[in-house]
Structure formats: structure tokens, C-alpha cells
Amino acid sequence: MHPLSLIQSVQNSMVKHAYSLKVPKKAKEADDFLCEGFHLVREAQSSGLKIRFIFATKSGWNHPDGEKIFADAQRAKTKCFEVTSKIISYLADTVTPQGMMAVVGKPLPSEPAPPFSLILGVYQVQDAGNMGTLFRSAEAFGAQTLLLTEGCCDPYNLKAIRASMGSLFRVPFVSGENWESHMDWLKKNGFHNYALTHPATNELPNVNFLTPLCIWVGTEGAGLPDALIQACDESVAIPMSGKVESLNVGVAASLALFWAGYKRPVS
């Protein structure tokens, strides 16, 4: 590997830009996001995202994964720099960082295109770990898009990116609108809407899903508002035993997305 330019100061303009992406307000407004660790940087590369530049320590670049990332970066003409461990610790969100960070351009938001199939509607989910899980499960179970209402946490939060394990880079989403706007779009495009809630008019194993469909999940604790539930075609509960009253939103959405596909929805 050719010697790389060494950055040693946190006052460097690129380091300052990378650090600004850790500040929630600035990160939400920025065109870029911060990506930490070998796996996620590789996922960003393989997903075709525009990588602005990559930082790594000397040991990071010499790691087998670091060497692969560098080779791909060279082909893509991505700028690469060697930085000190101090700078990686300054930028990282984990206790024991791997020694690599990248600044990546956000893909443009896009509504799903026909033929429509399965969408996940997300109402004001605020935990970043849950948000990442929703993206991972959405990709695993074939959701086209996530519709994130206003009040949701930023999906480009570092914790959300880690929890998504790269799915965030591949699953399109639309965010920032109220649920009514999303619902209007869904109904105009012939979607059947199902509210995942408890209590409900039906239980998940008994639902005959109709496509195209949108499954709605709600914020931690409060769940979905009554008006949204009433606007849906059907409310659906996950049957549970014992004294459990509710499930984590990521777990609940995963079960519903899997079951919707397993039941082979009909048009």
C-alpha cells in the first residue's frame, strides 16, 4: 500500500466536518453521515454510496479488511488518509473503535415505484437501536420502503447505522412528514394498511393480508395513536402468552413482516 497523507490534528477541516456529523442537529441537516468500522465501510462501498473520504490508523489500513477497503477505494478514486488513534477515538461512537471511519454522502430519499408490494410505516420511533433493527428486518423480509413520520429519530444516527448492519444503505425511506401525508399517499396508490397494536380486531396468524400492504408500527411505550389505527383497514395484534403485555417495536415489526410474507399475500 502506498504511503498515505497523515492527519494528526483534530483542527483539520475534514476531521471537523466528520465530528460535526456526531452532533444531532447538524447531522440531520447535513448531506453526509459518519460510518464507523470495517464492516459498515465495506457495506457502504458495496452498496454503491458516494464515499467522501476514509480515515484509518496505520494498523487499520494494515488490517486484512482495511487492505480490501483501500483496494476498493483506489478503484473508486476515494480519498484515503492515515490518522492517529486519538482522532479515531475523537470521532468514534464505540468504546473500542476498530480504527476506521468514513464520511459518506446520503442517498436521496425516494418514494417506492410500482409494482408496489410491502411497506413499513414507522410512527415516531425514537430509539436509534430500534430504528436500525427496523431497517435490517425490512430488508430481510422484503419491504420496499420505510415511511418515517415526523418525530422519528434520525436514521443516520451512528447507533442506528450500526444496528442496521448496512441495511440502511440499501432500503429506501421517506422521512419528516406527518402520518396523515403518508396515509394519503398509501391510499391513493391502493395500499391496504394494517396497524400493529394491542388490543386489536384480529390476531396476526389469522390475518389475510392483501397487497400492496403497509404495516404500521408505533413509538416505544405509547404505540400508535387512535386516529392512525382508525385510518387503517385493520388492527392486528401479536398473540402472546404469560404476563408479557407488549414486545419491543423492532421484534414486533420483524414478526409481522415475516408473517406477512409467509402468508403469501394476495392481490
N, C-alpha and C positions, 0 to 999 in steps of 0.2 A: 504494500500500500504506500502511495506517495505521501511524503510529509504534509501535514495539514497546518493551516494557519492556527496559531494558538491564541485563545482568548483567555485572559486572566482576571479581568476586572468586571465587576457587576455593573459598572457605569457604561459599559459598551452598549451602543444603541440597540443591537439585536437582543442582547440579554435583557435590556429594559423592556423591549417590546414583548419578549417571551414572558417576563414576570408580570406585565400588565394583564396578561390573559388569565392570571390566577385571581384577579380582582373581579368579583361577580358582575358588577355594573359594567365595567369596561369590557369584560369577556363577552357579555351578552350583545353588546353593540359592535364588537369587532368583526372583521371579515375572516379572522383566523382563530384557531384554537390550539391549545397545547396538548401534545401527545407524549406520554411517558412510557419508557420501557421498550425492550426489543420487540416483544410480541405485537404491541399496538403500532409501533412504527412500521413493522413489516406488513401489518394489516392495512395500514393507510397506503403503503406503496402498492400492494396487490389490488386494492380497491380502486386504484386509478385517481386518487385525490392529488391535488396540487400541493406538494410539499415545498414550503418556502426555504427552509434550511434545517439542518440537523446538527445538534451538538452532541458530543460524546467525549468521555475521558479517554486517555490513551488505552487503558485496559478495556474500555467499552468497545473501541474500534478494533482491538485485537481479539475480542471475543468472537467465536465462530459465527454467532448471529450478527454481530457488528460487521464482520467481514462481508456477509451476504448483503446486508443493508447498504454498505458502502458500494459494493459492485452494482447494485440496482440504482443507487443514487448517481453513480457515474454515468450509467446509460441514460438516465433521465435528466442529466445535467443539473442535478440538485446540489446546492452549495452545502459543503460539509466542513465542520470546524472541530478542532480539539479544544476542550475546555477543562478547567480544573475541577476537582471533586467538590470544591467549595461552591462553584457556580451550579453544578448539578444539584447539590443539596439545597441551594437557594431557590431553584426553580421547581424541584420535585414536590410531589404531594404525599409520597410514601415515606415511611420511616427509614427503610433501607433501599434507596434507589439503585437501579441497575447500572446507571452510568450513561444513559442516553435519553435525549429529549428532542422533539421535533416541533416546529411550528408549521401548521397545516392550514390550508385555505378551506373554509367551509363550503360545501356544495350548496348550490342554490336550492331553496325549497321548491317542491313541485307537487301539484295535486296528481293523484293517480290517473292513469289513462285507461280507456276501455281496452280490452274487456275487463270489467270490474269483477272482483271476487270477494276478498276478505279484507276488512279494515279494522284497526283497533282504535277506538275513541278513548282518550285519556283525559279525565276531568281533574284538574288541579292536584295532580300527584306531585308532592313536594320533596320527597326523599330521593336523593341522587342515586343511591344504590338501587332502589325500586325502579327508577326511570331506566337505568341501564339494563336491568333484568327484563323490562317490558320490550325493549328493542331486541334483546337476544332471543326471547321467546317468539316475538313477532317474526323474526327471520326464520327461526327453526320450524314454525308451524304455518308458514306461507302467507303471512299478512302482506298486502301490497304497500301499505302506508300506515303511519300513525297520525292521528289528528290530535294535537295537543292544545287544550284550551288555555286561555289566559290564566295565570296563577300557577301553572306548572313550573317546576324548577327547570333551569337551563340544561338541556340535554348534553351540552358541551362542557358541563362541569366535569372536572378531572375524575371524580369518583364515578359519575355516570358513564363516562367513556370506558373506564376500567371494567365496570360491571357488565357493560355491553359486549366486552371481549371482541370488539371490532364490528359488531352488527350495526352500530350507529353509522358506520361509514357506508353501509350498503342499503339500508332501509330508508326510503324517503319519508319525510314528515313535514307537516304544516303546523306552525305554532303561532300563538299570540292572539288568536281570535276567540270570541266567546262561543259557548257551546251551541247557542242558537244559530249562529252563522254556519257552523259545521253541519248542524242538523238540516238546515235549509238546503245546503249543497247535497247532502246524502239523499234527501227525499226527492230532490229534483232529478237525481240520477238513478232512482229506482231502488235504493238500498232498503233492506229490512233491518231495523235497529233493535238490538237486544240489550237490555240493561242488566248487568251482573250485580245483583243486590240481594239483600236478605232482610225481611221476608220477601217472597216473590210469588207470582201467579203460577210458576212452573218450576220444575227442577231440571237441572242440566241433562241428565240421561234421557229425559222424556221429551226434549225439545226437538221439533222437526225444523231444522234450520233451512231458511230459504235464501237463495243467493240472488244478487250480491248482498252481503250482510256486513253489518258493523256491530262489533261487541263493545259496549261501553263499560269502563271501569272507573271507579271514583277514588277520591283522595283518601289518604290514610285516616282511619277513625270515622269521619263523617260519611264517607262513601259518596254516592250520587245524590244530587238534590231531587226533591219530589217532582219538580217541573220537568226535569230531564227524563226521569223514569216514565212519567206520564206521556212524554212525547215519543217514547219508543213503542214498537209494536208489541213487545212482550218483555216482562221482567223475569229473570232467571236466577235461581239460587243453586249453590253447590251443596248437595246433601252431605251432612257431617254427623259424626257420632260423638258420644261423650259430652263433655261440658264446653267444647270449643264453640264459640259464638261467631267467630269470623276468621278469615285467612289473610295473610299478607297479600297486598294487591298484586305483587308480582307472581305469587303462587296461584292466586285465583285466576288471573288472566291467562297464565300458562295452561291451566287445566281447561279453561273454556276454549282457548284457541285450538288446543289439541283435539278436544271433543268435537268441535265444530267441523274439523277436517275429517275426523274418524267417522262421523255420522254421514259423510258423503252428501253434503247439501245439494238440494235440487233447485232448478231454476223455477 
